[in-house]
Structure formats: C-alpha cells, structure tokens
C-alpha cells in the first residue's frame, strides 16, 4: 500500500526492496540478483550507516538466516502471488478476483516487512552514538527532500507518472486513453502527503530516541513491528485513507486490465509466467504457498 510503504525508513525500504526485488526484476535477472542479495544488503547497510567491520561481521549471520527463511517461506509465497496474478489476467481481470489479488499483495508486503525488521533491529541496536547522530542527520535531510517533492499540485502529476512507469514495466507502453485512466483514477486517491510526512517524522524521531537510550534488539524489533508491519498506531485519518486508496487501486487494476491490448496482455502474462517459473526453480523443494484467493 503506497501510503503505508512510504513510512518506511530508507534502510528498511532497501531491505524490503531486496527481498521483494524478484517482482521488480526482469526474469533473466532474478537468479543473479537473488544470489547476490546478501552482498547487496550488506553493502547498502554499510553505505547508509557507516558500519565498522566488526559490526558487519556480527550482523552477517542474521542476514544469512533471514535470507534462508525467505528462501523457505518467501519464495513459495511470491511464486503463488505471481501464479494467481497470471490466472487473474487470463480470466480478464474480474473485479472480485482483482480485489482478492490486491489484498494478497498487502499480506505479501507485511510478511516481507517482518523479515526486513528481523534484519534491521539487530543492526540498529549495534550502532554507536556517532552513527546514531549521523542517522538523525540523514533522516533530517531525507525529510527536507521529501517535503520539497511533495509540495504543490505537481505531486499529483508525479504520482500519476509513477503509476504509469510501474504499470508499463509489466504491460509495455500504455496508450493515451490508458494513461488518462491512470491519471484520473490516481487523481481521486486520498491526498495523504502531509499526514504521511508528519507521521513518518514522528516515528523516526521516536526511533532515534530509542537508539539514543540504548534500546536492545528486542525493544527495537517490537517498535518496528508495531510501526511497519502491524500499523497499530496509524492515525485514524491515514488508516481510513489506506482503505479508500485500496478501493481505487482495485478499480484501476480492474479497468486497466480489462482494457489491455492483446500485445499488452501477452507481455504481462509472459512476465508473470516467467517470474513464477523462476521462483519455483529457486526453491530446493518447489511449491506454491496458500494465498487465500
């Protein structure tokens, strides 16, 4: 859910992106990138937090453990998600099946967010005061950039363009009428920019306070889980906006899916089928996890 995902600190977003990268990578890149996930995550964490060698060495067993868990549980779930997406496309995107697929995507996100928390909590707990100070400064810079980007009506256009780029990655180029549909539908989505930024700033400030107080791994894990996995303290306005956004997303995917050209549908289904196959072949005992659709 975009309104919730945007509250992720960039460190966690990177971890989540890498365990979900299979959905955003071309089929020919899946195995290469997945096989390098440990190196990519370690490199990103080192760059973002300025880790010392001994910190990285202490964290690497946790990193290997989380990636092993993802191979056991996450890959079957992702394979099942893309398998279901293929079936929905082949059926012509009926609204009920599309809604179920969108709900399943939220479950996939939350399960992967749990893995991201497992990665981030011990790493954050091991930070030194100077590193916490640097993280606070980085959060401040990020916040200033985000506020500048979210200011004004131009953000509505940017949001539509982000959706278009994401969709075209799956379908190939959209036509003018399809682009207009994306713009019109996303334009009706709740404008939560300022509320999200305020909420994220508050949660980041609380995270920094925990780090400055020397919170241990379990305390940080509980905090991050409440924030990023369970959404337990979302302001009422954001919680309600997330439900409305999901309704508009179902509408957009349904209408756009039903209006795909033959070429676009073939592009989409090749992509979904290829990802499903690769995700099954990456498993030592290939299976599709129950998805609930």
LINQUI-V826422 format. One record per backbone hydrogen bond with DSSP energy under -1.0 kcal/mol. CO is the residue of the C=O (numbers start at 1). NH is the residue of the N-H. If there is no record, write none. Layout:
# LINQUI-V826422
co: <CO & CO>
nh: <NH & NH>
This chain:
# LINQUI-V826422
co: <1 & 2 & 4 & 5 & 9 & 10 & 11 & 12 & 13 & 14 & 15 & 16 & 20 & 21 & 26 & 29 & 30 & 31 & 34 & 36 & 37 & 38 & 39 & 40 & 41 & 42 & 43 & 44 & 45 & 46 & 52 & 53 & 54 & 55 & 56 & 59 & 60 & 61 & 62 & 63 & 64 & 65 & 66 & 67 & 68 & 69 & 70 & 73 & 74 & 75 & 76 & 76 & 77 & 78 & 79 & 80 & 81 & 82 & 83 & 84 & 85 & 86 & 87 & 88 & 89 & 94 & 95 & 96 & 97 & 98 & 99 & 100 & 101 & 102 & 103 & 104 & 105 & 106 & 107 & 108 & 109 & 110 & 111 & 112 & 113 & 114 & 115 & 116 & 117 & 120 & 121 & 124 & 128 & 129 & 130 & 131 & 132 & 133 & 134 & 135 & 136 & 137 & 138 & 139 & 140 & 141 & 142 & 143 & 144 & 145 & 146 & 152 & 153 & 154 & 155 & 156 & 157 & 158 & 159 & 160 & 161 & 162 & 163 & 164 & 165 & 167 & 167 & 168 & 175 & 176 & 177 & 178 & 179 & 180 & 181 & 182 & 183 & 185 & 186 & 190 & 192 & 193 & 194 & 195 & 196 & 197 & 198 & 199 & 200 & 201 & 202 & 203 & 204 & 205 & 206 & 207 & 208 & 209 & 210 & 211 & 216 & 217 & 218 & 219 & 220 & 221 & 222 & 223 & 224 & 225 & 225 & 226 & 231 & 235 & 236 & 237 & 238 & 239 & 240 & 241 & 242 & 243 & 244 & 245 & 246 & 247 & 248 & 249 & 250 & 251 & 252 & 253 & 254 & 257 & 261 & 262 & 263 & 264 & 265 & 266 & 267 & 268 & 269 & 270 & 271 & 272 & 273 & 274 & 275 & 276 & 277 & 278 & 280>
nh: <5 & 6 & 7 & 8 & 13 & 14 & 15 & 16 & 17 & 18 & 19 & 20 & 23 & 25 & 29 & 33 & 34 & 35 & 37 & 40 & 41 & 42 & 43 & 44 & 45 & 46 & 47 & 48 & 49 & 50 & 56 & 57 & 58 & 59 & 60 & 63 & 64 & 65 & 66 & 67 & 68 & 69 & 70 & 71 & 72 & 73 & 75 & 77 & 78 & 79 & 80 & 289 & 81 & 82 & 83 & 84 & 85 & 86 & 87 & 88 & 89 & 90 & 91 & 93 & 92 & 98 & 99 & 100 & 101 & 102 & 103 & 104 & 105 & 106 & 107 & 108 & 109 & 110 & 111 & 112 & 113 & 114 & 115 & 116 & 117 & 118 & 119 & 120 & 121 & 124 & 125 & 127 & 132 & 133 & 134 & 135 & 136 & 137 & 138 & 139 & 140 & 141 & 142 & 143 & 144 & 145 & 146 & 147 & 148 & 149 & 150 & 155 & 156 & 158 & 159 & 160 & 161 & 162 & 163 & 164 & 165 & 166 & 167 & 168 & 169 & 170 & 171 & 172 & 179 & 180 & 181 & 182 & 183 & 184 & 185 & 186 & 187 & 188 & 189 & 192 & 196 & 197 & 198 & 199 & 200 & 201 & 202 & 203 & 204 & 205 & 206 & 207 & 208 & 209 & 210 & 211 & 212 & 213 & 215 & 214 & 220 & 221 & 222 & 223 & 224 & 225 & 226 & 227 & 228 & 229 & 230 & 232 & 234 & 239 & 240 & 241 & 242 & 243 & 244 & 245 & 246 & 247 & 248 & 249 & 250 & 251 & 252 & 253 & 254 & 255 & 256 & 257 & 258 & 260 & 265 & 266 & 267 & 268 & 269 & 270 & 271 & 272 & 273 & 274 & 275 & 276 & 277 & 278 & 279 & 280 & 281 & 282 & 283>
